[in-house]
């Protein structure tokens, strides 16, 4: 259902809504195997179109998305880090206070290498691990063929074991998600969408659990309570306190971050299920308009690939501080990227996905244009990153030795940060999978407008990013699931203590020089969530 919210005009960034911005020719003469190159002038820059060939081999290209090892890693983490006083299968409401911490990141080196570091339950990432479990449960319910577990599902026992896996996953999902219900009343955070939606939306949609739907609606109202009408925005943070900046006065400052766009999905979703839905949707839409004004930086389009989006491109600020009295922008800065004027890769990715989601909820052209412009700039920065991002790969097979590279599409943590160590540039795999999810949504939106060439471009770009991330950052695993005598399954690990518990490596939570906690080169729980989510999106679209 399309909403017709009545909104003030003055906060709208004027964007071209001409359909010509989405028009592309039916073919390109550029070789599909040629990567972007630049010569003496910007007008010489050329881009190869993304591969628009058949999806017949897509399952092979992205086989790791559905690998048994994903299930192994998540099952081990879910059982290993249960609070000691939690017994699976007991009354869920008796355990809600037992969860004091949730998985956040997995270091790649140091004394804790390979093992999850847990973060306090109040931290914004707490909903992602339960959400990833529910994403696997979704596969067990809707896409059972995608659970690539030959050890668990030999043909002669597939029906019994499928039921066993479903039952075990469902119990783990409900147990890990239980604390999220109480969190839905929190008004001290704008990240409540990240906290409740990954798990509780699926619990409602897959299980029909009305309690989860009620928690989602309650969380949306909690988020709406942070809306500041004078600036037309939801307050993201109450304050900023790090080594370089202190902004503490809430009466004089409204702090908004680019990430906030991806919490708006909570408001739009709850709006469809609540009596005050029109108000929730209007708050979301007005906030999205404000972020266009405060966070998007116009960039000159540079691509010469004729399939590219031809409208305005954008980079992003991470943080904007607004004046609640004058509605002016007091400051634009970063808290997690390299510098105030640089492009933090994950922030750009949040923008791509957030505006794609806003378009799907409202069908407002300016949001589609914003997402397209953000996506093209993201792809441009991937293509023009320094050559050191590419790692040489040599493989030997029946046809001989094959040389190639990987890493081009695994984003640097900040596209403008100087490379301190060319042998190991600091990347953020989570930014790549978030952007890829956004591009898939964008592809669906464009296909719905019959903009097929651009839809295919963003779909193939998303697939290329995830394929490269899987090749470069997928953490190998020696453990497996095996049948046991009780007719269920258990974990078999030939090298206990030597596993990497996250699915992906090379994430970067925060590499800002002034951060109170600066950490990079690790697995990230939300990187894993959006990777599994990407796999589910492809299944829902019928592409694999």
Protein Blocks (a to p, Z undefined) as FASTA:
>chain_A
ZZdddddfklpccddfbfklmgccfbdfbdfkbccdddfbfklpccddddfbdfklmmmm
mmmmmgfklmmmmmmmmmmmgcfkbcghiafklmmmmpmbdcfbdcfbdjkgoiacdddf
kbmklmmmmmmmmmmmmmmmmmmmlmccfklmgfklmmmmmmmmmmmmmmmmmmmmmmmm
mmmmpckbfklmmmmmmmmmmmmmmnopaklmmmmmmmmmmmmmmpcfknopacfbfbdc
dfkbccfblklpccddfklmmmmmmmmmmmmmcfklmmmmmmmmmmmmmmmmmmmccddd
fbfcfkbcfbdcddddfbdcddfklopafbdcdfkbmblmbccfklmmmmmmmmmmmmmm
nopaklmmmmmmmmmmmmmmmmmgcfklpccdddddfkopcdddehjlmccfblkbccfb
lmlccddfklmmmmmmmmmmmmmmmmmnopaklmmmmmmmmmmmmmmmmmmmmccdfbdc
dddfkopacdddfbghiacfbfbghiafblcfkbfbdcehiadfklmmmmmmmmmmmmmn
opZZ
